[in-house]
């Protein structure tokens, strides 16, 4: 009897989830495994993209990651990469026609007893927040509700529109009224399940005594700073952009990468699974296992015939589109730019942007003195349900951003460089019941199939890396693969 046949695994999707999964598969299955990454576009990375903005690496997809989630930090250590952290510049919010410091002591905008919201809310809005702890709360443990509906009922509209919506809009490109509590603020839901008598008390419990009043959870996608003096960094990034991570994962995975290749069908094969490739399904690929790291609509289509329960769950996840506009200015033309990390924009403000990151203020490696003397920043546009407004051409979107920059930062000069990056359907929406849908996807998969990505349990890069690792290990278990010593994985 000869040696066992080398395992063949296909990874559908070449974004961060697919690449992290391929890298983990190589470690688990060893050098002999045949790993193929299929990516329908012409590049790897998905919604992570590093461009050269006036000659300097600059991220125009996800910008920063949460350090307190361990998955990416551990992966960076494994790859020999180091993160950088924000400079310490504080964030602001545009609300009620004014730009004011972003309040501390909130859980993604939900106030604790020590939150100070003056300047963000009106007198009536402050009174509604102050009255919330004394109002009776009915909560069924284990339940889920639309976050916006709950916040408006407890605090009134201003808190939802001026603070929570802009914070969550950065994370999910979604509206607070369409997002579910349990998936977006699990710590708050857990505190309510444990018997917190109000949302304010639940926020107190969720933040904990060590950090209560000292931190506010902010948007990683808009890149605003979270933290306080004496606290460990909350956000991290890569000085060379996310391309450094993507390149390291691709190199370590040693996979066959097939760009411009679309998987249009999935069926049982003679020894495992057969993938149908190309618009006319003119090519097939037989493998032992398949790891799907694709957006929810594609996941639903591929699973329809082989895992109908999982496919129906995936079909219930909607997507939001957004746009990032990156700009570079001569320092002399941007002297009016505040020395803050950026500004989030309340939902009821008459502006097109939902947030602006002052990258050259926030990150030391992008400061003018550390680069070429230029000032760089990025603006985000678009929330769930606003796709039509993003269909304007690049010049019009850049014009809207520049008009808002004149209001927010007093910058009216022509930029030296502009890059408009569209993310069509880039972010899944975590609606009410999302965790049930994620569970149905994971539990509805037959042996030899696994799923990873932002459609499951978090849209940030660390969460995607976590699902990728779990999916790779699921496949290893399904194929009864013994552990491979790390030193022999790439022998």
N, C-alpha and C positions, 0 to 999 in steps of 0.2 A: 504493500500500500504506500503510495507516494505522499508527499506533504499535502496538507489541506489546501484547497483552492483559496486564493486571495479573495477577500471580501470586496464587493463592489457596492459603493454607496453613492447615491446622487443627492446633492444639495440643490434645491430649487430656490434661487434667490441669492444674489451676490451683495446684499447689503451687510450692515454690521452684524445682524443676527446670523446670516448665512456664512459669513467669513469666520465669525467666532465659533460657529458649529463645526465648520470644516477643520479649523485648527484643533478643536477638542477631539474630533473624530480621528485625526492623525495621531494624536497622543494615545488615544484608547486602542486603536486598531493596528498601529505600528506602520512601518515603512512599506510593507507589502500590500496594504489596502489600496484599492483603486477608487479614489475619491474624485468625483466630477462635480464642479459647480456650474450650474446653468443660470445665466443672467440674460434677461430679455433685452436690456439696454446695451449701450456700447461701453459702459464702464462699471467698475465695482464701487460699492460704497452706499448705494441707496440714498437716503436722505442725509448722509454725511458727505460733504463736498468741500474740499479746500481749493480755493482759487489763488492766483497771484494777483492781488489788488495793488496796482501800482508797484509791482515787483516784490511784494511781501506776502508770504503765505497767510491766508485769511479764510476762516470758515464761514460759509454762507448757508449751511444747513444748521443742524444742532451745533451749539457753540460751547457749552459747558456741561459738566456732569456733576451729580451729587456725590460728594466724597463719602457721606455717611452710609451709602449703599456700598457694600464691600466688593461686589463682583468685578467692576472695572478696575478698581485699585489693585486687586489681586492679579488680574490679567496683565496689567501694566508691569507689575513686579516680575511676573513670569517671563514677559517679553524683554525685560531689561529697559523699560521706558520710564520716564519720570514725568509727573504732572507739574504744572505751574498753577498758582492760585491768585485770586484777585488782589489788587493793590490795597484794598481797604476803603476805596471811595464808596460813599453811601449812595443809595438809590432814592429816586423821587417818584411821585405819582402826580399826574395831571388830573385834577378833579375840581369841579365847580369853577372852571376857568382860571385856576391857579395851579402852579407847580410847587408842591410841598414835599417835605421829607416823607418817605414811605414809613408808616408807623411800625414800630417794633412791637413785640409781644402779641403777634397774631399767628394763627395757624392757617397759612395761605389766605389771610384776610379775615378769618373768623376770630373775633377778639377774645382775649383773655381778660381777666379782671384788671390787669395792669396795662392794657393797651391804652394809648393816648391818641384819639382820632380827631382831635381839634385840627381844623385846617382842611381835613378831607371831607368831613361831614358837616352839614348845616346844624343849626341849633336843634331843629326837630329831629334830624338824624341821630345826633348825639343822645337826645332824650330817649329815643327808641332803643338804642343800644344799652343805655343805662337801666332801662326798665326790664330788659329781657330776663335777667336772673330771677326776678320775682314773679314771673308769669308761669303758670302751671304748664308742664310739658307732658304730652302723651307720646310714648315711644314704645313700639313693639320690638323687643330684642330680636336681632337677626333680620330685621326688615331693611328695605331700601327705598329711598325716595329721591325725587329730583332735588338736587342741591339748591337750586335757585328758589324753588317753591318753599323749601324749608326755611331758607334764610330770609326771604321776603316776609313770610308769616311771623318770624320771630323778631327780626331786626328792622323791617321795612325795606324799601327799594334802594335807598342810597348806599347802604353797606354792600349790597349785592352788586350794584352797578359801578360804584366808584372804587371798590377795593378787591372783592373776591373775583369778579368777572375779569378784570385786567390781569390779575395774577394767574388764574386758571387759563385765560386766553393765551398766555404765553406758553403754557405747558401743552395744552391740547388743541390750540386753535379752535376752541369751542366756546359756546355760550354757557354761562352758569346754569341757565334754566334747562338745558338739555343734558347736563351731566349728572350722573348718579352719585350719591353720597358715598356709598360703600367702596366703590372703586377709586374715586378721586381723593377722598379724605378718610382712609381706613382707620386712622388713629382716632378721629372724631367719632366714627361709627362705633368703634370698640368701647370708647368711653361712655357713649350713650347706652350701649348694651349692658355695661357694668353698672348702670343706674345713675349716671350724672343727671341732676335735676334740671339742667338748662344747657343750652349750647355754649354759653360762656363757661360754665363749670366743666363741660366736656373738653373745651379748648384748654382750660387750665390743666386738666388731667392728662391730656394728650401731650402737651409740651413738657410736663414734668417739673418738679421743683428746681432742678439744677439750671434749666434753661428758660423757665417761665419769665416773661418780661424782658428777656435778653435777646431773643431771636425772632425773626419773622421768616416764614417760609416763602421764598419768592420763586419767580419763574426762571428755570434753567434755560429755556429757549430764548428769552429776551436777554438773558445774561446779567440781570441785575444782581447786586451783591446781597448776600445774606450773612449775618453774623454780627458779632460785637467784640469789643476789645477783650482779650483773654480767652476767646472761644476758638476752637480749632477751625480751620477753613471748612466751609460748607460746599463750595464749588471748586472744581478743578478743570483744567484744559491742557492741551498740548501745545507747546511753543511753536512747533512746526505745523500745527493744524492736525485735524483727524486723519489726514492722509498718512501721517507717520504710523498711526495704529493700523490703518487698513493695509498698508504695505507690509508691515510686520506680520500680520495675520495671514496674508496671502503667501508670503514667503514660507512661514512656518507650516502652513497647511500642505504645501507641495501638491496641490490638487491640479487636475486638468480644468482649466477655466474656459468655458465656452460662452463668449459674449454674443449678443444678437441672436440668442437661442431661447425660444419660448416653449415651455411645456404646456401642451393643450389637452392632454389626456393622461389618465393614470388608471391602470388596470392590473389585474393579477397576471404575472408572467410565469414562465415554465419553472423557474426556481426562486421566485420572489415577486418582483414587481416590474412592470413594463411601462415606460414613459413614452408617450407619443409627442414628437417634437415637430415644430414648424406649423405655419398657418394651415397647411393642408394635411398635417399629421403624416408627412411622407417619410419620416424617419422614426425609428424606435430605439430605445435604450433599455436593455435588461439589466437589472441590478438586484442585489439582495435586500436593500433597504433604501428608503427615501426620507429625507428630512426636508420639510416644506417651511421656508422662511420667506413668505410672500404676503402681500396685503390681503385683507379679509375677503374681498370679492374674488380674487384669484384662488384663494384657499377654498372657498365655497365651490367654485367650478371644478377644481381638481378632485375634491373629495366626494362630489355628488354621487358617483356611481359606486364608490367603495366604502364610504363612511357617511351615509346620509344624515344621521343624527348630528354628527360633527359639522357637516356641510350646512345644515339648516342653522346651526348656532352661528357659524361664521357669516352667513348671509345676513344676519341681524345686526352686524357691526357696520355702521356707516363711517364714511371718511370725510375729512375736511381738507380744504386746499388753503395754501398760504403763499406769500411771496416775501422774499428777503431782498432788500435793496441795500447794497454796500457802496459806500462813497469814501473817497480820499480827498483831502483838502490841503492846500498850503497852510502851514501853521498860522501865518499872518491873517488868513481869511477865516480862521476858526477861533479867534481869541475870545469870542463871546460864548464859546461852548462851556457850560458849567463844569466845574471840577467834580462831577458826580459820575457814578457808574452808568447811569442811564435814567430813562423816564418811562414808566408805564402809563398808559392812557385809559382813563375811565370810559366805560361803554357809552355814556351819555355825552361825551365831549364831541364837538363838531370838527373832528380831525379824521383823516384817512388812516393814519398809522395807529397800531395798537401798542407799539412800544419802540423805543430807540435805545440802542446800547452805545455808549461812548467808549468804544473799544480802547482807544489810546489813553483814556483815563483809567479804565478798569484794569487793564492788563499791562504790567510793567514791560513785557517783551514787545508790546505794540506801541509803547510811548514814543513820541517823536524823537527824543534823544537816544532811544535804543534802536531806532531803525534809520529812516532817511529824512527825518524832519517833518514828515507828513502826519496829519491827523486823520484817523480812520474811524468810521462809525457805521452802524447798520440799523436799518429800520425794518420792522415786520408789519405786514398788512394781511388782513383776511382772517375771518373766523367761519365756523360752520354756518352754512346757509348764505355765505357772501360770495360764492364762486363767480356770479355774474359780474360783480364789481371788479374782479381781478382779470377779466377778459380784455381790459384795455391794453394797448400795446406798451412796450417797455418804456418808450419815451414819456407816455402819459403817467405811468406808475412812478417813474423817477420824478416827474414834475410834481405829483401829489406829495411825495416825500419831501421834496425841497420846499414846497409851500409850508408844510408842517414844521420843518426845521427852522424856518424863519420865525414861526410863532414860538416854538419850544426853546430854541437856542440862539435865536438872533442871527443865524447864518444865512446870508443871501448871496454869497459869491458862487461862481461856477466851480463845481468840483473838478479836480484833475482826472479822476477816474470814477466810473459808475459801473456797477454790475447788478443786473436784475436777475434774480434766481427764482423761478417758479417751482412750486411743489404741489402739483396736482394730486389730490387725494393722498397727501403726505402723512396725515395723522388720523388714527382711528379715534372714534368718539366713544367714550366710556359712559354709555347711557345707563339708566336704571336697569339693574339685573345683569350688568356686564360680567361680573364674576361668575354668575351661573352659566353664562354663555362660554366663558373661557374654560370652565370646568367641563362643560359638555363637549367642547372640542377635544380636550386632552383625554377624557375618558371614553370618547367615541371612536378612537383610532384603533384599527387592527394591528396586530404584531407586524413589525417591520416598517411602520410609519411613525413619524414624530413631527411635531410642529413647534416652531420658535418664532419670536418676533413681537413687535409692539402691539399686535392685536390681542395679546393674552393678559399680561399682568404688570404693565407699566410701559410708558412710551419713551422713557429715558434710556440712554445708552447702557448704564449698568443693568437695568431691568432686561433689556434685550440680550445682553451677554449672559445673564442668569438663565433666561429661557433657552438660549442656545446650548449652554452647557448641559442643562437638564435633558434637552431633546437628544443630544449626542449620547448621553449615558443611557437613555431609554433604548436607543437603537443597539448599543453595545449589549445591554441586558437581553434584548429580544433575540440577538444572534449568539448569545452565550459566549461572548468574547472574554477571555481571561485578561486581567490587567496587564498592560505593557509597561515595562520599566521606562521612565522618561528618557534615560540615556540611549535606549534602543529604538525609540520611536522614529528617529530620522536616520538610523544607521544606514 
